[in-house]
Amino acid sequence: MSTDLAGGAEGTVTATVERGPRIAAVVIAFGWHLAINLPAVLGTWSQYRLPWVVGAGWLVFTAVGTLAAVNLLRGAPSPTWPLVGVLLLVDVAVFACTPGPLVFDSANFGWATLGWFVVLLLWGRRIPALVAVLAVGAAIALVGVLALRGGGAADLSRYAMAVYGNATLPIAMMIAVNLLSTLAGSTARTVAARTAIETERAAAGRMHQTRRDRLAALDRTAGAILTELAQGRADPADPAVQRRCALEASRLRRLIAESDDVPDPLLHELRACVDVVERNGLPVDFVAVGALPPLPVEIRRQLAEPLTTTLAAATRWARLTVVGQPDEVVVSLTTPGTSMIITEPAGNTGDAIGRAGDDSSGAGGEVEYVYEENEELVWVQTRWRAT
Amino acid sequence: MGADPVAGDMTPGGSRITVAIVDDHPVVIEGVRSWLATEPRLAVVATGEDPDTVLAAARPPADVVLLDLRLRGRMVLDKVAELSGAGRRVVVYSEHSDSETILAVLDAGAVAFLAKHEGREHCVDTVLAAASDRPYVPPALAGAIVGDRRTGRPVLSDKEREALLLWFQSMSKASVARRMNISEHTVKQYVDRARIKYARAGRPAATKAALLARAIEDGLVRADEIGN
Protein backbone atom coordinates (compact mmCIF):
# COMPACT_ATOMS: atom_id res chain seq x y z
CA MET A 1 0.00 0.00 0.00
CA SER A 2 2.80 2.34 0.87
CA THR A 3 4.48 1.49 -2.43
CA ASP A 4 1.32 2.45 -4.36
CA LEU A 5 1.10 5.66 -2.44
CA ALA A 6 4.72 6.50 -3.11
CA GLY A 7 4.39 5.58 -6.79
CA GLY A 8 1.29 7.72 -7.22
CA ALA A 9 2.88 10.68 -5.46
CA GLU A 10 6.00 10.29 -7.56
CA GLY A 11 3.96 10.52 -10.78
CA THR A 12 1.97 13.52 -9.60
CA VAL A 13 4.96 15.49 -8.35
CA THR A 14 7.04 14.68 -11.43
CA ALA A 15 4.22 15.83 -13.72
CA THR A 16 3.86 19.09 -11.79
CA VAL A 17 7.59 19.78 -11.70
CA GLU A 18 7.95 19.04 -15.43
CA ARG A 19 5.11 21.25 -16.55
CA GLY A 20 7.25 24.42 -16.66
CA PRO A 21 10.07 22.94 -18.75
CA ARG A 22 7.52 21.41 -21.14
CA ILE A 23 5.93 24.78 -21.78
CA ALA A 24 9.38 26.36 -22.14
CA ALA A 25 10.43 23.76 -24.71
CA VAL A 26 7.26 24.34 -26.75
CA VAL A 27 7.74 28.13 -26.62
CA ILE A 28 11.40 27.86 -27.72
CA ALA A 29 10.61 25.52 -30.63
CA PHE A 30 7.70 27.59 -31.95
CA GLY A 31 9.38 30.91 -31.15
CA TRP A 32 12.29 29.87 -33.29
CA HIS A 33 10.07 28.46 -36.00
CA LEU A 34 7.82 31.54 -36.23
CA ALA A 35 10.14 34.42 -35.38
CA ILE A 36 13.27 33.30 -37.21
CA ASN A 37 12.40 30.58 -39.73
CA LEU A 38 9.23 32.13 -41.16
CA PRO A 39 10.75 35.54 -42.10
CA ALA A 40 13.87 33.77 -43.44
CA VAL A 41 11.80 31.41 -45.61
CA LEU A 42 9.63 34.24 -46.93
CA GLY A 43 12.67 36.50 -47.50
CA THR A 44 14.53 33.79 -49.43
CA TRP A 45 11.43 32.53 -51.24
CA SER A 46 12.53 33.53 -54.75
CA GLN A 47 16.04 32.11 -54.31
CA TYR A 48 14.99 28.58 -53.29
CA ARG A 49 15.31 26.04 -56.06
CA LEU A 50 11.82 24.74 -55.33
CA PRO A 51 10.16 27.33 -53.06
CA TRP A 52 6.92 25.35 -52.66
CA VAL A 53 8.80 22.36 -51.35
CA VAL A 54 10.44 24.57 -48.71
CA GLY A 55 7.05 26.16 -47.88
CA ALA A 56 5.47 22.73 -47.55
CA GLY A 57 8.44 21.66 -45.40
CA TRP A 58 7.87 24.63 -43.09
CA LEU A 59 4.20 23.66 -42.77
CA VAL A 60 5.08 20.02 -42.09
CA PHE A 61 7.46 21.15 -39.30
CA THR A 62 4.62 23.25 -37.87
CA ALA A 63 2.17 20.34 -38.02
CA VAL A 64 4.56 17.83 -36.45
CA GLY A 65 5.56 20.36 -33.81
CA THR A 66 1.93 21.13 -32.95
CA LEU A 67 1.06 17.46 -32.60
CA ALA A 68 4.13 16.84 -30.45
CA ALA A 69 3.44 19.92 -28.30
CA VAL A 70 -0.21 19.04 -27.68
CA ASN A 71 0.65 15.47 -26.71
CA LEU A 72 3.53 16.66 -24.56
CA LEU A 73 1.39 19.12 -22.62
CA ARG A 74 -1.41 16.59 -22.26
CA GLY A 75 0.97 13.81 -21.24
CA ALA A 76 -0.21 11.67 -24.16
CA PRO A 77 2.21 9.60 -26.24
CA SER A 78 3.17 10.61 -29.80
CA PRO A 79 4.19 8.28 -32.66
CA THR A 80 7.76 9.42 -31.97
CA TRP A 81 9.94 7.66 -34.49
CA PRO A 82 7.74 8.14 -37.61
CA LEU A 83 7.51 11.86 -36.79
CA VAL A 84 11.28 12.10 -36.26
CA GLY A 85 11.64 10.45 -39.67
CA VAL A 86 9.28 13.04 -41.21
CA LEU A 87 11.36 15.89 -39.72
CA LEU A 88 14.58 14.39 -41.09
CA LEU A 89 13.02 14.08 -44.56
CA VAL A 90 11.98 17.74 -44.45
CA ASP A 91 15.52 18.58 -43.36
CA VAL A 92 16.89 16.76 -46.45
CA ALA A 93 14.36 18.47 -48.74
CA VAL A 94 15.10 21.96 -47.42
CA PHE A 95 18.85 21.32 -47.85
CA ALA A 96 18.27 20.22 -51.42
CA CYS A 97 16.31 23.38 -52.21
CA THR A 98 18.58 25.86 -50.44
CA PRO A 99 21.09 27.68 -52.65
CA GLY A 100 24.78 27.17 -51.71
CA PRO A 101 25.46 30.63 -50.23
CA LEU A 102 22.53 30.29 -47.80
CA VAL A 103 23.40 26.87 -46.36
CA PHE A 104 24.53 28.36 -43.02
CA ASP A 105 21.70 30.89 -43.04
CA SER A 106 18.32 30.67 -41.30
CA ALA A 107 16.84 30.09 -44.75
CA ASN A 108 18.09 26.48 -44.36
CA PHE A 109 15.79 26.16 -41.36
CA GLY A 110 15.53 22.38 -41.11
CA TRP A 111 19.02 21.80 -39.76
CA ALA A 112 18.88 24.54 -37.10
CA THR A 113 15.35 23.81 -35.87
CA LEU A 114 15.47 20.00 -35.96
CA GLY A 115 16.89 19.74 -32.41
CA TRP A 116 14.14 21.76 -30.71
CA PHE A 117 11.35 19.84 -32.42
CA VAL A 118 12.99 16.49 -31.71
CA VAL A 119 13.20 17.46 -28.02
CA LEU A 120 9.41 17.76 -27.99
CA LEU A 121 9.09 14.28 -29.51
CA LEU A 122 11.74 12.57 -27.39
CA TRP A 123 10.63 14.09 -24.08
CA GLY A 124 11.22 11.73 -21.17
CA ARG A 125 13.44 9.40 -23.22
CA ARG A 126 17.10 8.94 -22.57
CA ILE A 127 19.69 11.45 -23.84
CA PRO A 128 21.37 9.03 -26.34
CA ALA A 129 18.17 8.95 -28.42
CA LEU A 130 18.36 12.73 -28.89
CA VAL A 131 22.09 12.57 -29.59
CA ALA A 132 21.49 9.88 -32.23
CA VAL A 133 18.85 11.92 -34.04
CA LEU A 134 21.06 15.03 -33.93
CA ALA A 135 23.94 12.93 -35.29
CA VAL A 136 21.78 11.86 -38.23
CA GLY A 137 20.91 15.54 -38.73
CA ALA A 138 24.63 16.43 -38.64
CA ALA A 139 25.40 13.69 -41.18
CA ILE A 140 22.71 15.03 -43.54
CA ALA A 141 24.17 18.51 -43.07
CA LEU A 142 27.68 17.28 -43.82
CA VAL A 143 26.51 15.70 -47.08
CA GLY A 144 24.61 18.91 -47.89
CA VAL A 145 27.57 21.20 -47.13
CA LEU A 146 29.97 19.03 -49.16
CA ALA A 147 27.55 18.88 -52.09
CA LEU A 148 26.56 22.54 -52.10
CA ARG A 149 29.83 24.23 -51.09
CA GLY A 150 32.64 21.69 -51.52
CA GLY A 151 35.04 20.61 -48.76
CA GLY A 152 36.81 23.91 -48.04
CA ALA A 153 38.43 24.33 -44.60
CA ALA A 154 36.41 27.46 -43.82
CA ASP A 155 33.12 25.69 -44.67
CA LEU A 156 34.02 22.65 -42.62
CA SER A 157 34.84 24.79 -39.61
CA ARG A 158 31.56 26.72 -40.01
CA TYR A 159 29.85 23.36 -40.29
CA ALA A 160 31.48 22.21 -37.05
CA MET A 161 30.39 25.38 -35.26
CA ALA A 162 26.85 25.02 -36.55
CA VAL A 163 26.67 21.35 -35.45
CA TYR A 164 27.91 22.37 -32.02
CA GLY A 165 25.45 25.24 -31.76
CA ASN A 166 22.47 23.25 -32.97
CA ALA A 167 23.14 20.29 -30.70
CA THR A 168 24.32 21.66 -27.37
CA LEU A 169 21.28 23.66 -26.31
CA PRO A 170 18.63 20.95 -26.90
CA ILE A 171 20.88 18.34 -25.28
CA ALA A 172 21.55 20.59 -22.29
CA MET A 173 17.86 21.22 -21.85
CA MET A 174 17.01 17.53 -21.98
CA ILE A 175 19.71 16.68 -19.45
CA ALA A 176 18.41 19.36 -17.11
CA VAL A 177 14.80 18.16 -17.39
CA ASN A 178 15.75 14.53 -16.85
CA LEU A 179 17.74 15.44 -13.75
CA LEU A 180 14.90 17.55 -12.43
CA SER A 181 12.31 14.82 -12.83
CA THR A 182 14.58 12.18 -11.30
CA LEU A 183 15.15 14.41 -8.31
CA ALA A 184 11.48 15.29 -7.99
CA GLY A 185 10.51 11.62 -8.25
CA SER A 186 12.92 10.43 -5.61
CA THR A 187 12.04 13.28 -3.27
CA ALA A 188 8.35 12.57 -3.67
CA ARG A 189 8.95 8.86 -3.13
CA THR A 190 10.85 9.54 0.06
CA VAL A 191 8.24 11.93 1.37
CA ALA A 192 5.36 9.62 0.46
CA ALA A 193 7.09 6.62 2.01
CA ARG A 194 7.74 8.57 5.18
CA THR A 195 4.12 9.77 5.27
CA ALA A 196 2.87 6.22 4.75
CA ILE A 197 5.06 4.92 7.56
CA GLU A 198 3.98 7.72 9.85
CA THR A 199 0.32 7.13 9.00
CA GLU A 200 0.67 3.43 9.66
CA ARG A 201 2.45 4.12 12.90
CA ALA A 202 -0.22 6.58 14.00
CA ALA A 203 -3.01 4.15 13.05
CA ALA A 204 -1.29 1.30 14.85
CA GLY A 205 -0.74 3.53 17.85
CA ARG A 206 -4.37 4.57 17.92
CA MET A 207 -5.52 0.97 17.54
CA HIS A 208 -3.21 -0.09 20.31
CA GLN A 209 -4.52 2.69 22.52
CA THR A 210 -8.15 1.75 21.80
CA ARG A 211 -7.41 -1.84 22.61
CA ARG A 212 -5.67 -0.85 25.81
CA ASP A 213 -8.58 1.37 26.80
CA ARG A 214 -10.96 -1.47 26.13
CA LEU A 215 -8.84 -3.91 28.07
CA ALA A 216 -8.64 -1.44 30.92
CA ALA A 217 -12.41 -1.03 30.87
CA LEU A 218 -12.87 -4.79 30.77
CA ASP A 219 -10.45 -5.12 33.63
CA ARG A 220 -12.54 -2.70 35.69
CA THR A 221 -15.94 -4.12 34.90
CA ALA A 222 -15.24 -7.79 34.23
CA GLY A 223 -12.67 -7.81 36.98
CA ALA A 224 -15.18 -6.29 39.39
CA ILE A 225 -17.89 -8.86 38.76
CA LEU A 226 -15.39 -11.72 38.93
CA THR A 227 -14.09 -10.40 42.24
CA GLU A 228 -17.62 -10.06 43.59
CA LEU A 229 -18.45 -13.61 42.49
CA ALA A 230 -15.28 -14.98 44.04
CA GLN A 231 -15.91 -13.19 47.32
CA GLY A 232 -19.51 -14.36 47.36
CA ARG A 233 -20.81 -10.81 47.31
CA ALA A 234 -22.57 -11.39 44.00
CA ASP A 235 -25.18 -14.13 43.74
CA PRO A 236 -25.04 -16.07 40.46
CA ALA A 237 -28.77 -16.68 40.78
CA ASP A 238 -29.50 -12.96 40.75
CA PRO A 239 -30.74 -11.97 37.29
CA ALA A 240 -28.90 -8.66 37.55
CA VAL A 241 -25.63 -10.46 38.18
CA GLN A 242 -26.34 -12.85 35.33
CA ARG A 243 -26.95 -9.92 33.04
CA ARG A 244 -23.71 -8.29 34.08
CA CYS A 245 -21.86 -11.53 33.43
CA ALA A 246 -23.48 -11.92 30.03
CA LEU A 247 -22.60 -8.36 29.15
CA GLU A 248 -18.96 -8.81 30.14
CA ALA A 249 -18.75 -12.10 28.29
CA SER A 250 -20.11 -10.55 25.12
CA ARG A 251 -17.68 -7.65 25.39
CA LEU A 252 -14.80 -10.05 25.86
CA ARG A 253 -15.92 -12.13 22.89
CA ARG A 254 -16.08 -9.06 20.71
CA LEU A 255 -12.65 -7.92 21.79
CA ILE A 256 -11.23 -11.25 20.71
CA ALA A 257 -13.12 -11.11 17.39
CA GLU A 258 -11.84 -7.61 16.74
CA SER A 259 -8.25 -8.67 16.80
CA ASP A 260 -9.08 -11.45 14.32
CA ASP A 261 -10.93 -9.75 11.53
CA VAL A 262 -9.74 -7.38 8.87
CA PRO A 263 -11.16 -3.87 8.87
CA ASP A 264 -14.59 -4.13 7.31
CA PRO A 265 -16.65 -0.97 7.23
CA LEU A 266 -20.10 -2.53 7.58
CA LEU A 267 -19.11 -4.67 10.53
CA HIS A 268 -17.25 -1.75 11.99
CA GLU A 269 -20.33 0.45 11.79
CA LEU A 270 -22.60 -2.20 13.22
CA ARG A 271 -20.12 -2.83 16.00
CA ALA A 272 -20.23 0.84 16.85
CA CYS A 273 -24.03 0.62 17.29
CA VAL A 274 -23.62 -2.50 19.36
CA ASP A 275 -21.05 -0.73 21.51
CA VAL A 276 -23.49 1.96 22.45
CA VAL A 277 -26.28 -0.33 23.56
CA GLU A 278 -23.88 -2.62 25.37
CA ARG A 279 -22.67 0.34 27.33
CA ASN A 280 -26.26 0.69 28.47
CA GLY A 281 -26.18 -2.86 29.74
CA LEU A 282 -27.86 -4.78 26.91
CA PRO A 283 -26.15 -8.06 26.03
CA VAL A 284 -25.78 -8.34 22.25
CA ASP A 285 -24.91 -11.50 20.37
CA PHE A 286 -23.13 -10.28 17.24
CA VAL A 287 -22.27 -12.95 14.68
CA ALA A 288 -20.91 -12.45 11.17
CA VAL A 289 -20.43 -15.29 8.70
CA GLY A 290 -19.23 -15.40 5.12
CA ALA A 291 -17.19 -12.72 3.42
CA LEU A 292 -18.59 -9.26 2.79
CA PRO A 293 -18.19 -7.74 -0.67
CA PRO A 294 -17.08 -4.11 -0.77
CA LEU A 295 -20.21 -1.97 -0.48
CA PRO A 296 -20.65 1.76 -1.10
CA VAL A 297 -21.38 3.83 1.97
CA GLU A 298 -24.98 4.47 0.86
CA ILE A 299 -25.76 0.76 0.76
CA ARG A 300 -24.04 0.19 4.08
CA ARG A 301 -26.13 2.96 5.61
CA GLN A 302 -29.32 1.42 4.23
CA LEU A 303 -28.31 -1.93 5.67
CA ALA A 304 -27.40 -0.67 9.14
CA GLU A 305 -29.68 2.30 9.73
CA PRO A 306 -33.07 0.54 10.06
CA LEU A 307 -31.67 -1.75 12.73
CA THR A 308 -30.23 0.85 15.01
CA THR A 309 -33.52 2.17 16.41
CA THR A 310 -34.75 -1.26 17.28
CA LEU A 311 -31.36 -2.08 18.74
CA ALA A 312 -31.38 1.02 20.90
CA ALA A 313 -34.87 0.18 22.16
CA ALA A 314 -34.14 -3.48 22.88
CA THR A 315 -34.69 -4.32 26.52
CA ARG A 316 -33.37 -7.79 27.39
CA TRP A 317 -30.98 -9.01 24.75
CA ALA A 318 -30.45 -8.71 21.04
CA ARG A 319 -28.99 -10.91 18.35
CA LEU A 320 -27.35 -9.21 15.42
CA THR A 321 -26.22 -11.34 12.49
CA VAL A 322 -24.52 -10.51 9.22
CA VAL A 323 -24.31 -13.02 6.40
CA GLY A 324 -22.14 -12.05 3.46
CA GLN A 325 -21.82 -13.50 -0.02
CA PRO A 326 -20.39 -11.92 -3.16
CA ASP A 327 -23.86 -10.94 -4.39
CA GLU A 328 -25.88 -10.73 -1.19
CA VAL A 329 -25.55 -9.30 2.31
CA VAL A 330 -28.22 -9.92 4.94
CA VAL A 331 -28.23 -8.12 8.27
CA SER A 332 -30.70 -9.18 10.92
CA LEU A 333 -31.59 -8.05 14.40
CA THR A 334 -33.81 -10.04 16.71
CA THR A 335 -34.79 -9.14 20.25
CA PRO A 336 -37.49 -10.48 22.53
CA GLY A 337 -38.93 -7.05 23.18
CA THR A 338 -38.43 -3.33 22.90
CA SER A 339 -39.18 -0.53 25.30
CA MET A 340 -41.10 1.47 22.75
CA ILE A 341 -43.81 1.16 20.21
CA ILE A 342 -41.99 1.18 16.93
CA THR A 343 -43.78 3.17 14.32
CA GLU A 344 -42.88 1.09 11.33
CA PRO A 345 -45.12 0.87 8.31
CA ALA A 346 -47.24 -2.18 9.02
CA GLY A 347 -49.07 -4.29 6.48
CA ASN A 348 -52.14 -6.30 7.40
CA THR A 349 -50.05 -9.30 8.44
CA GLY A 350 -47.93 -7.27 10.76
CA ASP A 351 -45.04 -7.46 8.34
CA ALA A 352 -43.60 -4.65 6.33
CA ILE A 353 -41.60 -5.43 3.29
CA GLY A 354 -40.13 -2.71 1.22
CA ARG A 355 -37.00 -0.95 0.25
CA ALA A 356 -35.10 0.98 2.85
CA GLY A 357 -34.42 4.40 1.47
CA ASP A 358 -35.82 5.40 -1.87
CA ASP A 359 -32.66 5.92 -3.81
CA SER A 360 -30.26 3.16 -4.52
CA SER A 361 -29.57 4.26 -8.06
CA GLY A 362 -26.02 3.87 -9.19
CA ALA A 363 -25.11 2.02 -6.01
CA GLY A 364 -25.30 -1.39 -7.65
CA GLY A 365 -28.19 -3.23 -6.09
CA GLU A 366 -31.21 -2.82 -3.87
CA VAL A 367 -31.76 -3.05 -0.16
CA GLU A 368 -34.89 -4.82 0.99
CA TYR A 369 -36.25 -4.16 4.44
CA VAL A 370 -38.42 -6.46 6.54
CA TYR A 371 -39.87 -5.64 9.94
CA GLU A 372 -41.83 -8.18 11.92
CA GLU A 373 -43.17 -8.15 15.43
CA ASN A 374 -44.86 -11.11 17.03
CA GLU A 375 -45.47 -12.36 20.55
CA GLU A 376 -42.07 -14.03 20.52
CA LEU A 377 -39.72 -11.46 19.07
CA VAL A 378 -39.11 -8.26 17.15
CA TRP A 379 -37.25 -9.01 13.97
CA VAL A 380 -35.68 -6.47 11.64
CA GLN A 381 -33.87 -7.60 8.54
CA THR A 382 -32.18 -5.72 5.73
CA ARG A 383 -30.96 -7.51 2.65
CA TRP A 384 -28.82 -6.20 -0.20
CA ARG A 385 -28.77 -8.05 -3.48
CA ALA A 386 -26.51 -7.19 -6.37
CA THR A 387 -28.48 -6.34 -9.49
CA MET B 1 -20.86 -49.98 17.22
CA GLY B 2 -22.02 -49.93 20.78
CA ALA B 3 -25.22 -48.04 20.22
CA ASP B 4 -28.33 -49.25 21.89
CA PRO B 5 -30.89 -49.83 19.16
CA VAL B 6 -33.76 -48.96 21.48
CA ALA B 7 -32.20 -45.70 22.52
CA GLY B 8 -33.04 -44.02 19.24
CA ASP B 9 -36.73 -44.53 19.84
CA MET B 10 -36.58 -42.36 22.91
CA THR B 11 -39.37 -44.19 24.65
CA PRO B 12 -39.45 -43.04 28.25
CA GLY B 13 -39.85 -46.59 29.47
CA GLY B 14 -36.97 -47.96 27.37
CA SER B 15 -33.33 -47.96 28.31
CA ARG B 16 -31.81 -44.52 28.60
CA ILE B 17 -29.43 -42.90 26.17
CA THR B 18 -25.92 -43.10 27.54
CA VAL B 19 -23.64 -40.11 27.22
CA ALA B 20 -19.91 -39.63 27.80
CA ILE B 21 -18.52 -36.14 28.40
CA VAL B 22 -14.92 -35.36 27.49
CA ASP B 23 -13.58 -32.00 28.65
CA ASP B 24 -10.45 -30.84 30.41
CA HIS B 25 -12.36 -28.48 32.68
CA PRO B 26 -14.19 -30.23 35.56
CA VAL B 27 -16.48 -27.22 35.98
CA VAL B 28 -17.67 -27.57 32.38
CA ILE B 29 -18.25 -31.30 32.85
CA GLU B 30 -20.36 -30.56 35.91
CA GLY B 31 -22.27 -27.86 34.05
CA VAL B 32 -23.04 -30.08 31.06
CA ARG B 33 -23.94 -32.97 33.38
CA SER B 34 -26.45 -30.73 35.15
CA TRP B 35 -27.94 -29.65 31.80
CA LEU B 36 -28.34 -33.26 30.68
CA ALA B 37 -29.78 -34.23 34.07
CA THR B 38 -32.88 -32.19 33.26
CA GLU B 39 -33.76 -34.77 30.58
CA PRO B 40 -34.75 -38.12 32.13
CA ARG B 41 -34.01 -40.02 28.90
CA LEU B 42 -30.32 -39.20 29.22
CA ALA B 43 -27.73 -40.81 31.50
CA VAL B 44 -24.14 -39.66 31.79
CA VAL B 45 -22.04 -42.82 32.08
CA ALA B 46 -18.47 -41.51 31.98
CA THR B 47 -16.58 -38.23 32.12
CA GLY B 48 -12.95 -37.18 31.94
CA GLU B 49 -10.35 -35.40 29.90
CA ASP B 50 -8.99 -38.25 27.79
CA PRO B 51 -11.36 -39.55 25.09
CA ASP B 52 -9.93 -43.09 25.00
CA THR B 53 -9.96 -43.55 28.75
CA VAL B 54 -13.45 -42.13 29.07
CA LEU B 55 -14.87 -44.34 26.32
CA ALA B 56 -13.13 -47.44 27.70
CA ALA B 57 -14.55 -46.74 31.14
CA ALA B 58 -18.13 -46.16 29.98
CA ARG B 59 -20.44 -48.91 31.25
CA PRO B 60 -22.71 -49.43 29.43
CA PRO B 61 -21.01 -48.10 26.29
CA ALA B 62 -21.80 -44.47 25.52
CA ASP B 63 -24.33 -43.87 22.74
CA VAL B 64 -23.18 -40.28 22.33
CA VAL B 65 -19.84 -38.63 23.08
CA LEU B 66 -19.88 -34.94 23.94
CA LEU B 67 -16.37 -33.83 23.06
CA ASP B 68 -14.71 -30.51 23.81
CA LEU B 69 -12.78 -29.62 20.65
CA ARG B 70 -9.88 -28.15 22.55
CA LEU B 71 -8.25 -30.48 25.04
CA ARG B 72 -5.17 -29.40 26.96
CA GLY B 73 -4.53 -26.61 24.46
CA ARG B 74 -4.78 -28.82 21.39
CA MET B 75 -7.53 -28.97 18.75
CA VAL B 76 -8.54 -32.61 18.57
CA LEU B 77 -10.04 -32.66 15.06
CA ASP B 78 -8.08 -35.85 14.34
CA LYS B 79 -9.75 -37.49 17.34
CA VAL B 80 -13.15 -36.42 16.00
CA ALA B 81 -12.33 -38.11 12.69
CA GLU B 82 -11.01 -41.23 14.38
CA LEU B 83 -14.02 -41.68 16.65
CA SER B 84 -16.52 -40.85 13.88
CA GLY B 85 -14.77 -43.27 11.55
CA ALA B 86 -15.22 -45.94 14.19
CA GLY B 87 -18.94 -45.17 14.30
CA ARG B 88 -18.98 -43.16 17.51
CA ARG B 89 -21.64 -40.45 17.53
CA VAL B 90 -19.54 -37.44 18.42
CA VAL B 91 -21.16 -34.15 19.32
CA VAL B 92 -18.45 -31.53 19.32
CA TYR B 93 -18.93 -28.56 21.55
CA SER B 94 -16.54 -25.69 21.63
CA GLU B 95 -16.05 -22.01 22.26
CA HIS B 96 -14.36 -21.91 18.85
CA SER B 97 -17.50 -21.25 16.83
CA ASP B 98 -15.93 -19.74 13.71
CA SER B 99 -17.27 -21.13 10.44
CA GLU B 100 -14.04 -22.83 9.34
CA THR B 101 -13.79 -24.79 12.56
CA ILE B 102 -17.44 -25.81 12.45
CA LEU B 103 -17.24 -26.96 8.83
CA ALA B 104 -14.02 -28.86 9.54
CA VAL B 105 -15.75 -30.61 12.43
CA LEU B 106 -18.62 -31.64 10.13
CA ASP B 107 -16.14 -32.86 7.53
CA ALA B 108 -14.42 -34.94 10.17
CA GLY B 109 -17.70 -36.78 10.71
CA ALA B 110 -19.09 -35.25 13.90
CA VAL B 111 -22.85 -35.74 14.20
CA ALA B 112 -23.33 -32.18 15.38
CA PHE B 113 -21.57 -29.04 16.46
CA LEU B 114 -22.67 -27.05 19.45
CA ALA B 115 -21.24 -23.66 20.40
CA LYS B 116 -20.59 -23.52 24.12
CA HIS B 117 -22.75 -20.45 24.55
CA GLU B 118 -25.77 -22.05 22.92
CA GLY B 119 -27.19 -23.30 26.18
CA ARG B 120 -29.03 -26.16 27.73
CA GLU B 121 -31.93 -26.72 25.37
CA HIS B 122 -29.79 -26.95 22.30
CA CYS B 123 -27.40 -29.25 24.15
CA VAL B 124 -30.13 -31.65 25.24
CA ASP B 125 -31.85 -31.59 21.85
CA THR B 126 -28.59 -32.16 20.03
CA VAL B 127 -27.71 -35.19 22.15
CA LEU B 128 -31.22 -36.65 21.76
CA ALA B 129 -31.10 -36.22 17.98
CA ALA B 130 -27.55 -37.57 17.76
CA ALA B 131 -28.50 -40.73 19.64
CA SER B 132 -31.00 -41.60 16.91
CA ASP B 133 -28.67 -40.58 14.07
CA ARG B 134 -30.90 -37.64 13.29
CA PRO B 135 -29.55 -34.24 12.36
CA TYR B 136 -29.83 -31.30 14.68
CA VAL B 137 -28.69 -27.88 13.58
CA PRO B 138 -28.12 -25.30 16.32
CA PRO B 139 -27.91 -21.67 15.11
CA ALA B 140 -24.08 -21.49 15.04
CA LEU B 141 -23.96 -24.53 12.80
CA ALA B 142 -26.68 -23.03 10.58
CA GLY B 143 -24.59 -19.85 10.28
CA ALA B 144 -21.50 -21.79 9.28
CA ILE B 145 -23.42 -23.63 6.55
CA VAL B 146 -25.09 -20.44 5.28
CA GLY B 147 -21.75 -18.66 5.14
CA ASP B 148 -19.92 -21.57 3.53
CA ARG B 149 -18.08 -20.28 0.45
CA ARG B 150 -15.72 -23.19 -0.10
CA THR B 151 -15.53 -24.55 -3.59
CA GLY B 152 -17.13 -27.95 -3.81
CA ARG B 153 -19.54 -27.19 -0.98
CA PRO B 154 -22.90 -28.97 -1.12
CA VAL B 155 -25.49 -27.21 -3.25
CA LEU B 156 -28.51 -26.13 -1.21
CA SER B 157 -31.90 -25.30 -2.66
CA ASP B 158 -33.16 -21.73 -2.26
CA LYS B 159 -35.68 -22.82 0.36
CA GLU B 160 -33.14 -24.79 2.33
CA ARG B 161 -30.75 -21.86 2.33
CA GLU B 162 -33.45 -19.37 3.28
CA ALA B 163 -34.69 -21.58 6.13
CA LEU B 164 -31.14 -21.97 7.44
CA LEU B 165 -30.48 -18.23 7.12
CA LEU B 166 -33.66 -17.25 8.97
CA TRP B 167 -33.11 -19.90 11.63
CA PHE B 168 -29.57 -18.63 12.13
CA GLN B 169 -30.89 -15.08 12.44
CA SER B 170 -33.90 -15.59 14.66
CA MET B 171 -33.21 -18.86 16.52
CA SER B 172 -36.98 -19.35 16.43
CA LYS B 173 -38.48 -21.98 14.13
CA ALA B 174 -41.94 -20.52 14.73
CA SER B 175 -40.79 -17.14 13.44
CA VAL B 176 -39.08 -18.73 10.45
CA ALA B 177 -42.26 -20.65 9.67
CA ARG B 178 -44.31 -17.47 9.82
CA ARG B 179 -41.84 -15.60 7.63
CA MET B 180 -41.69 -18.34 5.00
CA ASN B 181 -45.38 -19.10 5.18
CA ILE B 182 -44.78 -22.78 5.90
CA SER B 183 -45.20 -25.03 8.92
CA GLU B 184 -42.55 -25.40 11.61
CA HIS B 185 -42.25 -29.01 10.60
CA THR B 186 -41.36 -27.97 7.05
CA VAL B 187 -38.81 -25.46 8.37
CA LYS B 188 -37.15 -28.28 10.29
CA GLN B 189 -37.21 -30.43 7.17
CA TYR B 190 -35.45 -27.80 5.07
CA VAL B 191 -32.82 -27.22 7.76
CA ASP B 192 -32.25 -30.93 8.33
CA ARG B 193 -32.06 -31.63 4.62
CA ALA B 194 -29.34 -29.00 4.25
CA ARG B 195 -27.46 -30.68 7.10
CA ILE B 196 -27.84 -34.10 5.47
CA LYS B 197 -26.25 -32.75 2.30
CA TYR B 198 -23.15 -32.09 4.37
CA ALA B 199 -23.16 -35.72 5.50
CA ARG B 200 -22.49 -36.59 1.84
CA ALA B 201 -19.57 -34.20 1.60
CA GLY B 202 -15.95 -34.63 2.61
CA ARG B 203 -14.37 -37.85 3.76
CA PRO B 204 -16.72 -40.76 4.44
CA ALA B 205 -17.41 -41.74 8.03
CA ALA B 206 -19.59 -44.38 9.61
CA THR B 207 -21.53 -41.65 11.39
CA LYS B 208 -22.26 -39.89 8.10
CA ALA B 209 -23.55 -43.12 6.63
CA ALA B 210 -25.76 -43.59 9.66
CA LEU B 211 -27.15 -40.05 9.33
CA LEU B 212 -27.90 -40.64 5.65
CA ALA B 213 -29.50 -44.00 6.29
CA ARG B 214 -31.75 -42.55 8.97
CA ALA B 215 -32.63 -39.59 6.75
CA ILE B 216 -33.79 -41.97 4.01
CA GLU B 217 -35.69 -44.06 6.50
CA ASP B 218 -37.42 -40.92 7.83
CA GLY B 219 -38.29 -39.81 4.31
CA LEU B 220 -36.20 -36.66 4.68
CA VAL B 221 -34.29 -37.43 1.50
CA ARG B 222 -34.78 -40.04 -1.19
CA ALA B 223 -32.16 -42.72 -1.74
CA ASP B 224 -31.65 -41.56 -5.33
CA GLU B 225 -30.84 -38.05 -4.09
CA ILE B 226 -27.87 -39.50 -2.22
CA GLY B 227 -26.31 -40.98 -5.36
CA ASN B 228 -23.35 -38.67 -5.72
Interface residues (C-beta under 8 A of the other chain):
Chain A: A249 D285 V287 V289 G290 A291 R319 T321 V323 G324 Q325 V330 S332 T334 D351 V370 E372 N374 E376 L377 W379 Q381
Chain B: S99 H117 A140 G143 A144 V146 G147 D148 R149 L165 F168 Q169 S170 M171 S172 A174 S175 R178 R179
